[in-house]
Amino acid sequence: MKIVIIGGTGLIGSQLVNQLRQTAHEVIAASPSSGVNTLTGEGVKEVLVNADVVIDVSNSPSFEATAVMNFFKTSNGNLLEAAKEAG
């Protein structure tokens, strides 16, 4: 099973990736540093190809209310669109 962790290099994501890598599954830690940016959409479609599970533990880089809302609306929209395309 291919499991993609959005935010997979962050505090929670990295721990989740480490736990899941102890299983027999393929685990992908997706983050801007790995070329996957849900805010811009960069690399999202590509990383979801043949994914069975997507777990989003990403977080906004800002704590300002408007910026946080924009981050999650845009990121989730890009992620949902790519997931639909990937099937």
C-alpha positions as CSV (number, residue, x, y, z in Angstrom):
1,M,0.0,0.0,0.0
2,K,1.3,3.5,-0.9
3,I,0.7,6.0,1.9
4,V,1.4,9.7,1.3
5,I,1.9,11.9,4.3
6,I,1.4,15.6,3.5
7,G,3.5,17.5,6.0
8,G,5.6,14.4,6.4
9,T,8.8,16.2,7.5
10,G,7.1,18.3,10.2
11,L,7.0,17.6,13.9
12,I,4.0,15.2,13.8
13,G,4.4,14.1,10.2
14,S,8.0,12.9,10.7
15,Q,6.9,10.8,13.7
16,L,4.0,9.3,11.7
17,V,6.3,8.5,8.8
18,N,8.8,6.8,11.1
19,Q,6.0,4.7,12.6
20,L,4.5,3.7,9.3
21,R,7.9,2.9,7.8
22,Q,8.1,0.0,10.3
23,T,5.2,-1.6,8.4
24,A,5.4,-3.3,5.0
25,H,3.9,-0.2,3.3
26,E,5.5,2.3,1.0
27,V,5.5,5.6,2.9
28,I,6.1,9.0,1.2
29,A,6.9,12.0,3.3
30,A,5.6,14.8,1.1
31,S,6.6,18.4,1.9
32,P,7.8,21.5,0.2
33,S,11.4,20.4,0.8
34,S,10.6,17.2,-1.1
35,G,9.0,19.1,-4.0
36,V,5.4,18.8,-2.9
37,N,3.7,22.1,-2.0
38,T,0.0,21.9,-1.5
39,L,-0.3,25.7,-1.3
40,T,1.1,26.2,-4.8
41,G,0.1,22.8,-6.1
42,E,3.6,21.9,-7.1
43,G,4.3,18.2,-7.1
44,V,0.9,17.2,-5.6
45,K,-0.5,15.4,-8.6
46,E,2.7,13.5,-9.1
47,V,3.1,12.3,-5.5
48,L,-0.5,11.0,-5.5
49,V,-0.1,8.7,-8.5
50,N,-1.0,5.2,-7.2
51,A,-1.5,6.4,-3.7
52,D,-3.9,4.3,-1.6
53,V,-4.0,6.6,1.4
54,V,-3.3,10.3,1.9
55,I,-2.9,11.7,5.4
56,D,-2.6,15.5,5.8
57,V,-0.8,16.7,8.9
58,S,0.4,19.9,7.3
59,N,0.3,23.3,9.1
60,S,0.1,26.9,8.1
61,P,3.4,28.7,8.2
62,S,1.6,31.7,9.7
63,F,-0.6,32.1,12.8
64,E,-2.4,35.2,11.5
65,A,-6.1,34.2,11.1
66,T,-6.6,35.3,7.5
67,A,-3.3,33.6,6.4
68,V,-4.2,30.4,8.2
69,M,-7.7,30.3,6.6
70,N,-6.1,31.0,3.1
71,F,-3.5,28.3,3.6
72,F,-6.0,25.5,4.5
73,K,-8.6,26.5,1.9
74,T,-6.0,26.7,-0.9
75,S,-4.0,23.6,0.2
76,N,-7.1,21.4,0.8
77,G,-8.5,22.5,-2.5
78,N,-5.3,21.6,-4.4
79,L,-5.1,18.3,-2.5
80,L,-8.7,17.3,-3.2
81,E,-8.4,18.2,-6.9
82,A,-5.2,16.1,-7.3
83,A,-6.8,13.2,-5.3
84,K,-9.8,13.2,-7.6
85,E,-7.5,13.1,-10.7
86,A,-5.4,10.3,-9.1
87,G,-8.5,8.3,-8.4
